[in-house]
Amino acid sequence: MKKQTKAFGYFLVEKEFAESNHEYYQQIFKGFEEICKHKNLKLVKVYEDRFSDESKPQPTKELCKLIRKKNKGDYLINFALGRYMIMSPDGQLEII
């Protein structure tokens, strides 16, 4: 059996949407899962920044550290402006 390639997600979300588990918030997570299933990727973690909580930029810092390390994640999936952007290990970008 072939080992699945890892993927990490990132998105910016309003604190109120996250705390209330808003339908839009849930749809974003479902989108990450569906992309990974379709591309046969293992979704390791989704980093979320709650932009009204300026005192906690920790998810962005963690993701930046991860990107600097080799072999930690092959794909990065970013949700912004209503679209998913998938960056492959070789730097190719796909927008869906």
Biotite code that builds the C-alpha atoms (Angstrom):
import biotite.structure as struc

atoms = struc.array([
    struc.Atom([0.000, 0.000, 0.000], chain_id="A", res_id=1, res_name="MET", atom_name="CA", element="C"),
    struc.Atom([1.363, 3.388, -1.005], chain_id="A", res_id=2, res_name="LYS", atom_name="CA", element="C"),
    struc.Atom([1.917, 5.922, 1.777], chain_id="A", res_id=3, res_name="LYS", atom_name="CA", element="C"),
    struc.Atom([-0.400, 8.941, 1.528], chain_id="A", res_id=4, res_name="GLN", atom_name="CA", element="C"),
    struc.Atom([1.148, 12.335, 0.934], chain_id="A", res_id=5, res_name="THR", atom_name="CA", element="C"),
    struc.Atom([0.559, 14.802, 3.765], chain_id="A", res_id=6, res_name="LYS", atom_name="CA", element="C"),
    struc.Atom([-1.329, 18.067, 3.470], chain_id="A", res_id=7, res_name="ALA", atom_name="CA", element="C"),
    struc.Atom([-1.767, 21.010, 5.794], chain_id="A", res_id=8, res_name="PHE", atom_name="CA", element="C"),
    struc.Atom([-4.491, 23.623, 5.599], chain_id="A", res_id=9, res_name="GLY", atom_name="CA", element="C"),
    struc.Atom([-4.675, 27.281, 6.568], chain_id="A", res_id=10, res_name="TYR", atom_name="CA", element="C"),
    struc.Atom([-7.423, 29.892, 6.666], chain_id="A", res_id=11, res_name="PHE", atom_name="CA", element="C"),
    struc.Atom([-8.363, 33.153, 8.301], chain_id="A", res_id=12, res_name="LEU", atom_name="CA", element="C"),
    struc.Atom([-11.728, 33.190, 10.057], chain_id="A", res_id=13, res_name="VAL", atom_name="CA", element="C"),
    struc.Atom([-13.772, 35.605, 12.115], chain_id="A", res_id=14, res_name="GLU", atom_name="CA", element="C"),
    struc.Atom([-13.614, 34.716, 15.787], chain_id="A", res_id=15, res_name="LYS", atom_name="CA", element="C"),
    struc.Atom([-17.422, 34.757, 16.067], chain_id="A", res_id=16, res_name="GLU", atom_name="CA", element="C"),
    struc.Atom([-17.816, 32.231, 13.213], chain_id="A", res_id=17, res_name="PHE", atom_name="CA", element="C"),
    struc.Atom([-15.343, 29.859, 14.828], chain_id="A", res_id=18, res_name="ALA", atom_name="CA", element="C"),
    struc.Atom([-16.758, 30.129, 18.333], chain_id="A", res_id=19, res_name="GLU", atom_name="CA", element="C"),
    struc.Atom([-20.345, 29.607, 17.196], chain_id="A", res_id=20, res_name="SER", atom_name="CA", element="C"),
    struc.Atom([-19.347, 26.745, 14.860], chain_id="A", res_id=21, res_name="ASN", atom_name="CA", element="C"),
    struc.Atom([-21.140, 28.644, 12.082], chain_id="A", res_id=22, res_name="HIS", atom_name="CA", element="C"),
    struc.Atom([-22.283, 26.731, 8.983], chain_id="A", res_id=23, res_name="GLU", atom_name="CA", element="C"),
    struc.Atom([-19.785, 28.651, 6.804], chain_id="A", res_id=24, res_name="TYR", atom_name="CA", element="C"),
    struc.Atom([-16.972, 27.674, 9.189], chain_id="A", res_id=25, res_name="TYR", atom_name="CA", element="C"),
    struc.Atom([-18.016, 24.014, 8.953], chain_id="A", res_id=26, res_name="GLN", atom_name="CA", element="C"),
    struc.Atom([-18.148, 24.194, 5.135], chain_id="A", res_id=27, res_name="GLN", atom_name="CA", element="C"),
    struc.Atom([-14.556, 25.424, 4.990], chain_id="A", res_id=28, res_name="ILE", atom_name="CA", element="C"),
    struc.Atom([-13.350, 22.407, 6.977], chain_id="A", res_id=29, res_name="PHE", atom_name="CA", element="C"),
    struc.Atom([-15.449, 20.073, 4.843], chain_id="A", res_id=30, res_name="LYS", atom_name="CA", element="C"),
    struc.Atom([-13.825, 21.600, 1.741], chain_id="A", res_id=31, res_name="GLY", atom_name="CA", element="C"),
    struc.Atom([-10.349, 20.789, 3.065], chain_id="A", res_id=32, res_name="PHE", atom_name="CA", element="C"),
    struc.Atom([-11.438, 17.193, 3.710], chain_id="A", res_id=33, res_name="GLU", atom_name="CA", element="C"),
    struc.Atom([-13.031, 16.791, 0.265], chain_id="A", res_id=34, res_name="GLU", atom_name="CA", element="C"),
    struc.Atom([-9.944, 18.128, -1.534], chain_id="A", res_id=35, res_name="ILE", atom_name="CA", element="C"),
    struc.Atom([-7.712, 15.732, 0.370], chain_id="A", res_id=36, res_name="CYS", atom_name="CA", element="C"),
    struc.Atom([-9.995, 12.794, -0.356], chain_id="A", res_id=37, res_name="LYS", atom_name="CA", element="C"),
    struc.Atom([-10.124, 13.669, -4.070], chain_id="A", res_id=38, res_name="HIS", atom_name="CA", element="C"),
    struc.Atom([-6.326, 14.065, -4.322], chain_id="A", res_id=39, res_name="LYS", atom_name="CA", element="C"),
    struc.Atom([-5.561, 11.099, -2.025], chain_id="A", res_id=40, res_name="ASN", atom_name="CA", element="C"),
    struc.Atom([-3.862, 13.315, 0.562], chain_id="A", res_id=41, res_name="LEU", atom_name="CA", element="C"),
    struc.Atom([-3.765, 12.858, 4.318], chain_id="A", res_id=42, res_name="LYS", atom_name="CA", element="C"),
    struc.Atom([-4.983, 16.057, 6.008], chain_id="A", res_id=43, res_name="LEU", atom_name="CA", element="C"),
    struc.Atom([-2.697, 16.355, 9.016], chain_id="A", res_id=44, res_name="VAL", atom_name="CA", element="C"),
    struc.Atom([-3.850, 19.674, 10.466], chain_id="A", res_id=45, res_name="LYS", atom_name="CA", element="C"),
    struc.Atom([-5.777, 22.806, 9.551], chain_id="A", res_id=46, res_name="VAL", atom_name="CA", element="C"),
    struc.Atom([-4.298, 25.986, 11.007], chain_id="A", res_id=47, res_name="TYR", atom_name="CA", element="C"),
    struc.Atom([-6.875, 28.681, 11.605], chain_id="A", res_id=48, res_name="GLU", atom_name="CA", element="C"),
    struc.Atom([-6.251, 32.298, 12.502], chain_id="A", res_id=49, res_name="ASP", atom_name="CA", element="C"),
    struc.Atom([-9.087, 34.132, 14.161], chain_id="A", res_id=50, res_name="ARG", atom_name="CA", element="C"),
    struc.Atom([-8.445, 37.637, 12.904], chain_id="A", res_id=51, res_name="PHE", atom_name="CA", element="C"),
    struc.Atom([-10.339, 39.464, 15.640], chain_id="A", res_id=52, res_name="SER", atom_name="CA", element="C"),
    struc.Atom([-8.027, 37.838, 18.182], chain_id="A", res_id=53, res_name="ASP", atom_name="CA", element="C"),
    struc.Atom([-4.819, 39.766, 17.538], chain_id="A", res_id=54, res_name="GLU", atom_name="CA", element="C"),
    struc.Atom([-3.190, 38.470, 20.703], chain_id="A", res_id=55, res_name="SER", atom_name="CA", element="C"),
    struc.Atom([-3.015, 34.933, 19.299], chain_id="A", res_id=56, res_name="LYS", atom_name="CA", element="C"),
    struc.Atom([-1.093, 34.810, 16.003], chain_id="A", res_id=57, res_name="PRO", atom_name="CA", element="C"),
    struc.Atom([0.178, 31.368, 17.015], chain_id="A", res_id=58, res_name="GLN", atom_name="CA", element="C"),
    struc.Atom([-1.342, 29.346, 14.115], chain_id="A", res_id=59, res_name="PRO", atom_name="CA", element="C"),
    struc.Atom([0.481, 31.495, 11.562], chain_id="A", res_id=60, res_name="THR", atom_name="CA", element="C"),
    struc.Atom([3.764, 31.116, 13.455], chain_id="A", res_id=61, res_name="LYS", atom_name="CA", element="C"),
    struc.Atom([3.331, 27.334, 13.682], chain_id="A", res_id=62, res_name="GLU", atom_name="CA", element="C"),
    struc.Atom([2.579, 27.056, 9.974], chain_id="A", res_id=63, res_name="LEU", atom_name="CA", element="C"),
    struc.Atom([5.602, 29.186, 9.025], chain_id="A", res_id=64, res_name="CYS", atom_name="CA", element="C"),
    struc.Atom([7.869, 26.959, 11.132], chain_id="A", res_id=65, res_name="LYS", atom_name="CA", element="C"),
    struc.Atom([6.372, 23.906, 9.452], chain_id="A", res_id=66, res_name="LEU", atom_name="CA", element="C"),
    struc.Atom([6.961, 25.301, 5.964], chain_id="A", res_id=67, res_name="ILE", atom_name="CA", element="C"),
    struc.Atom([10.631, 25.955, 6.787], chain_id="A", res_id=68, res_name="ARG", atom_name="CA", element="C"),
    struc.Atom([11.184, 22.299, 7.762], chain_id="A", res_id=69, res_name="LYS", atom_name="CA", element="C"),
    struc.Atom([11.685, 19.690, 5.078], chain_id="A", res_id=70, res_name="LYS", atom_name="CA", element="C"),
    struc.Atom([9.519, 16.566, 4.856], chain_id="A", res_id=71, res_name="ASN", atom_name="CA", element="C"),
    struc.Atom([6.875, 17.917, 7.198], chain_id="A", res_id=72, res_name="LYS", atom_name="CA", element="C"),
    struc.Atom([4.161, 18.403, 4.629], chain_id="A", res_id=73, res_name="GLY", atom_name="CA", element="C"),
    struc.Atom([4.027, 17.968, 0.935], chain_id="A", res_id=74, res_name="ASP", atom_name="CA", element="C"),
    struc.Atom([0.973, 20.060, 0.141], chain_id="A", res_id=75, res_name="TYR", atom_name="CA", element="C"),
    struc.Atom([-0.350, 23.324, 1.541], chain_id="A", res_id=76, res_name="LEU", atom_name="CA", element="C"),
    struc.Atom([-4.031, 24.108, 1.071], chain_id="A", res_id=77, res_name="ILE", atom_name="CA", element="C"),
    struc.Atom([-5.039, 27.700, 1.743], chain_id="A", res_id=78, res_name="ASN", atom_name="CA", element="C"),
    struc.Atom([-8.590, 29.031, 1.817], chain_id="A", res_id=79, res_name="PHE", atom_name="CA", element="C"),
    struc.Atom([-8.877, 32.720, 0.914], chain_id="A", res_id=80, res_name="ALA", atom_name="CA", element="C"),
    struc.Atom([-11.442, 34.918, -0.797], chain_id="A", res_id=81, res_name="LEU", atom_name="CA", element="C"),
    struc.Atom([-13.837, 31.999, -1.189], chain_id="A", res_id=82, res_name="GLY", atom_name="CA", element="C"),
    struc.Atom([-11.367, 29.772, -3.082], chain_id="A", res_id=83, res_name="ARG", atom_name="CA", element="C"),
    struc.Atom([-9.003, 26.954, -2.170], chain_id="A", res_id=84, res_name="TYR", atom_name="CA", element="C"),
    struc.Atom([-5.404, 27.276, -3.339], chain_id="A", res_id=85, res_name="MET", atom_name="CA", element="C"),
    struc.Atom([-3.400, 24.069, -3.403], chain_id="A", res_id=86, res_name="ILE", atom_name="CA", element="C"),
    struc.Atom([0.389, 24.321, -3.488], chain_id="A", res_id=87, res_name="MET", atom_name="CA", element="C"),
    struc.Atom([2.251, 21.142, -4.373], chain_id="A", res_id=88, res_name="SER", atom_name="CA", element="C"),
    struc.Atom([5.769, 20.268, -3.147], chain_id="A", res_id=89, res_name="PRO", atom_name="CA", element="C"),
    struc.Atom([7.253, 21.478, -6.439], chain_id="A", res_id=90, res_name="ASP", atom_name="CA", element="C"),
    struc.Atom([5.589, 24.888, -6.040], chain_id="A", res_id=91, res_name="GLY", atom_name="CA", element="C"),
    struc.Atom([2.779, 24.460, -8.568], chain_id="A", res_id=92, res_name="GLN", atom_name="CA", element="C"),
    struc.Atom([-0.406, 26.285, -7.613], chain_id="A", res_id=93, res_name="LEU", atom_name="CA", element="C"),
    struc.Atom([-3.931, 25.096, -8.356], chain_id="A", res_id=94, res_name="GLU", atom_name="CA", element="C"),
    struc.Atom([-6.935, 27.273, -7.536], chain_id="A", res_id=95, res_name="ILE", atom_name="CA", element="C"),
    struc.Atom([-10.370, 25.720, -7.125], chain_id="A", res_id=96, res_name="ILE", atom_name="CA", element="C"),
])
